[in-house]
Amino acid sequence: MEEGRNNGKIMEKINIHTAKTQLSRLIAEKKEVIIARYGQPVAKLVPIKQLKQDRKPGTAKGKIRIRDNFFEPLPDDILEEFYK
């Protein structure tokens, strides 16, 4: 295993065979890893950043106002602009 640099961070560089046999361990470590074929980088394994908190439906209630004419057809002069 070698080390590679990305934006100042040192990342582990492993070959494809090692990545295949140790994929579960690599995922559990939650580190960025460079995967190489014949010593040349071909892919990067990175952990997914989780949302800080679950989103809650309805948190914007009362903060948005939709005008009464929202669903009315647009005027002809504006519709014509879409077809130019």
N, C-alpha and C positions, 0 to 999 in steps of 0.2 A: 504494500500500500504506500502511495506517495501522498504528498500534500500539494494542493493547488491554492492559488490566491484569487479572491474575488472581492473587489471593493475593500481591500485591506484585510478581509477575513481569510483565515487559513481553513481550507476545506480538504477533507480526505478524498483521495483519488484512488478508485479501485477498478479492477478489470471486470468485464461483464460476467465471467464465470463466478467470481466471488460475489458479485451483486445478486446473481440468481440463487446461489446457495445460502446467502445470508440476508435475504430480503427482509424477513420478519424482524431480525435484529436491527437492521438499518432503519426500518420504519419506527421501531420502538425507541430508538435513540433520539429521534426528532432533530437530526442534524442535516445540514446540506452536504451532499456527497456528489462528487463528480464521477461519472461512470465512463471508462475508457475502453477503446478497442485498439489493440496493438499500440498502446501508449498514447493514443490520440483521444482527447475528450469527445464524447458523442452525445452525452445526456447528463442532466443534473437532477438528482432526487432531492426534493425540498418538502419540508412539512407545510401543511396548509394552516394558515393563521385562522384561528377560531374567532368568531364574533365575541366582543367583550361581554355582551349580554344578549339574551334572547330578545327579539323584537316583540313588542306587544301591540296587537291590533287596537286601533282606536286612539292612539296617542296624539293624533293630529285633529281629533274631533273638536269642532268649534274654532279652529285656526284657519280653515279654508272656507271661502264663500264662493259659491257658483251662482252666476247671474241667472235670472229667469229666462233670458233669451239664449242660453247656452246651446240648446238643442235645435234652435231654429236654423233654417238653411242660410248659408252665406249669401251676401249680395252678389249679383251677376258679375260686377266688375272685379270682385275678388276671385270668384270662380274662374274667370277667364285667364287670370294670371297663372293658374295651375297648368294650363294647356298651351302656354307659349313655349 
